Amino acid sequence: MLIPVFNEENDVQELLNCVLAVPVEKEVIVVDDCSSDNTWGVLNTVKNAGVRIYRHQVNQGKGTAICTALAHATGDLVIIQDADLEYDPNDYPTLLEPVLNGKAQVVYGVRDLESQKLLLRLGNKFLTFCTNVLYGSRISDMETCYKLMPREVMLSLDLQATRFQIEPEITAKLLRRGYHIHEVPIWYRPRKAKKLSPWRDGLPALWTLAKYRFGKI
């Protein structure tokens, strides 16, 4: 599990408890992206051999934190896990099932976005629509956090995005390289306070999709 964390002092311990309770073999790699609250202090109280914790000395963004975690991963499969409790780690077995049964290499968890704020919901749907138009795909939720794939596949993508553009970059490169994205429904509960901005992050996401559709990967 690759867990980027930024200013989640109130939720990160509960999230880790939930992740560790899921009955699947796993390594948990947490990267604190130079939080300004007590997140790092909370993480340093974690005493579990299955959890490895790293910290950026300067805030670099979610994409960079994911890449740092990926560089330390050793497992066969990787999945991205946000630390804000919007996603339920109990969905791991659902995500793993198509891979373990040989049905898929790459699995995305599809959210029900009806409980999102209207602007965010429309932005998510628009970016997924643009993905399908640009890449000839038929996916339902491009921006989902739950993206599961072999570690070697994610490493081969040579990810460059530093912020939230990491989501469209992963998807664009997978589709350009011919990977089929298998989707399964997941539990999702959006929280009201979001670090992601529809304008500050939405437009770069759209540019990322266009850039990797027509440029080199």
C-alpha positions in Angstrom: 0.0 0.0 0.0 1.4 3.4 -1.0 0.0 6.0 1.3 0.8 9.7 0.7 0.0 11.8 3.7 -0.2 15.6 4.2 -1.8 17.2 7.3 -3.9 14.2 8.4 -3.1 14.2 12.1 -6.8 13.5 13.0 -7.3 10.6 10.6 -4.0 8.9 9.8 -3.9 6.6 12.8 -7.5 5.4 12.2 -6.6 4.8 8.5 -3.6 2.7 9.4 -5.6 0.7 11.9 -8.1 0.0 9.1 -5.4 -0.9 6.6 -3.6 -3.3 9.0 -6.9 -5.0 10.0 -7.6 -6.2 6.4 -6.7 -9.9 6.2 -4.4 -9.8 3.1 -0.6 -10.0 3.1 0.7 -6.5 2.7 3.5 -4.0 3.2 2.4 -0.5 4.1 4.6 2.4 3.0 3.7 5.9 4.3 5.2 9.1 3.1 4.6 12.3 5.0 4.8 15.1 2.5 6.3 17.6 5.1 3.0 18.0 7.0 2.7 21.3 9.0 0.5 19.7 11.7 1.3 16.8 14.0 1.0 14.1 11.4 4.7 13.2 11.7 4.3 12.9 15.5 1.4 10.6 15.1 3.2 8.4 12.6 6.2 8.1 14.9 3.9 6.4 17.5 3.2 3.6 15.1 4.8 0.4 16.2 4.2 -2.2 13.6 6.9 -4.1 11.6 4.7 -4.0 8.5 4.6 -0.2 8.3 7.5 1.8 7.0 7.4 5.5 7.3 9.3 8.2 5.3 9.2 12.0 5.3 9.9 14.7 2.8 11.8 17.6 4.2 10.0 20.0 1.8 6.4 19.7 0.7 6.5 18.3 -2.9 2.9 17.2 -3.6 0.9 13.9 -3.7 2.5 12.7 -6.9 6.0 13.0 -5.5 4.9 11.3 -2.3 3.5 8.3 -4.3 6.7 8.1 -6.3 8.8 8.1 -3.0 6.6 5.3 -1.6 6.8 3.3 -4.9 10.6 3.5 -4.8 10.6 1.8 -1.4 8.0 -0.9 -2.3 9.0 -4.5 -2.7 5.7 -6.3 -3.1 4.3 -7.8 -6.3 1.3 -5.5 -6.4 0.8 -1.9 -5.4 -2.3 0.2 -4.6 -2.6 3.8 -3.7 -4.4 4.7 -0.5 -5.4 8.2 0.5 -5.2 8.9 4.2 -8.4 10.9 4.6 -10.8 8.0 5.2 -12.8 8.6 2.0 -12.0 5.1 0.9 -12.4 1.8 2.8 -9.5 -0.6 2.9 -11.9 -3.4 3.3 -12.4 -3.2 -0.4 -8.8 -4.5 -1.0 -10.1 -8.1 -1.5 -12.6 -6.9 -4.1 -9.8 -5.1 -5.9 -7.5 -8.1 -5.7 -10.0 -10.7 -6.8 -9.7 -10.1 -10.6 -5.9 -10.1 -10.4 -5.7 -13.3 -8.4 -8.2 -15.0 -10.7 -6.2 -14.0 -13.8 -8.9 -11.8 -15.2 -6.9 -8.5 -15.1 -3.5 -6.9 -14.4 -4.8 -3.4 -13.6 -7.9 -2.8 -11.4 -9.6 0.5 -10.6 -12.1 1.0 -7.8 -15.2 2.9 -9.1 -16.9 5.4 -6.8 -20.5 6.4 -6.6 -20.0 10.2 -6.9 -23.6 11.2 -6.1 -22.6 12.3 -2.6 -19.9 14.6 -3.9 -20.3 18.4 -4.1 -21.8 19.3 -7.5 -18.7 21.1 -8.9 -16.4 18.2 -7.9 -18.8 15.6 -9.3 -19.1 17.4 -12.6 -15.3 17.9 -12.8 -14.7 14.2 -12.1 -17.2 13.1 -14.7 -15.8 15.6 -17.3 -12.3 14.4 -16.8 -13.4 10.7 -17.2 -15.3 11.7 -20.3 -12.3 13.4 -21.8 -10.1 10.3 -21.0 -12.5 8.1 -22.9 -12.7 10.4 -25.9 -9.0 10.9 -26.1 -7.9 7.3 -25.5 -10.9 5.3 -26.8 -11.4 3.8 -23.4 -14.7 3.0 -21.5 -13.7 3.6 -17.9 -16.1 5.0 -15.3 -13.8 6.8 -12.8 -10.4 8.0 -14.0 -9.7 10.1 -10.8 -10.3 7.3 -8.4 -7.5 6.8 -5.8 -7.8 3.0 -5.8 -5.6 2.0 -8.7 -4.1 -1.5 -8.3 -1.4 -3.0 -10.5 1.8 -4.9 -10.5 4.6 -2.9 -9.0 6.8 -3.4 -12.1 4.0 -1.9 -14.2 3.8 1.2 -12.1 7.5 1.5 -12.1 7.6 1.3 -15.9 5.3 4.3 -16.2 8.2 6.6 -15.2 5.8 8.9 -13.3 6.6 12.6 -13.4 3.6 14.5 -11.9 4.2 16.1 -8.5 0.6 17.0 -7.6 -2.8 15.5 -8.3 -2.0 15.2 -12.0 -0.6 11.8 -11.0 -4.0 10.3 -11.5 -4.5 11.2 -15.1 -0.8 10.5 -15.8 -1.1 6.9 -14.5 -4.3 6.3 -16.5 -3.0 8.0 -19.7 0.2 6.0 -19.7 -1.6 2.7 -19.0 -4.0 3.2 -21.8 -1.3 4.4 -24.3 0.6 1.2 -23.5 -2.4 -1.0 -24.2 -3.4 -2.1 -20.7 -7.0 -2.9 -20.0 -8.4 -1.3 -16.9 -10.7 -3.6 -15.1 -13.2 -1.8 -12.8 -15.0 -2.9 -9.6 -17.4 -0.9 -7.4 -16.0 0.4 -4.1 -17.3 2.1 -1.0 -16.8 5.9 -1.0 -17.6 8.7 1.5 -16.4 12.2 0.4 -15.4 14.6 3.1 -16.3 18.2 3.0 -12.9 19.8 3.3 -10.8 18.9 0.2 -7.2 19.8 -0.6 -8.0 19.3 -4.3 -9.2 22.4 -6.2 -11.5 22.0 -9.2 -9.7 24.8 -11.0 -6.1 24.7 -9.7 -6.0 20.9 -10.2 -8.7 20.2 -12.8 -7.1 22.2 -15.7 -3.6 20.6 -15.2 -5.3 17.2 -15.1 -6.9 18.0 -18.5 -3.6 19.2 -19.9 -1.9 16.0 -18.6 -4.5 13.9 -20.5 -3.9 15.8 -23.7 -0.1 15.8 -23.3 0.3 12.1 -22.9 -2.3 11.4 -25.7 -0.3 13.2 -28.3 3.2 13.3 -26.9 5.9 10.8 -26.0 5.5 8.6 -23.0 
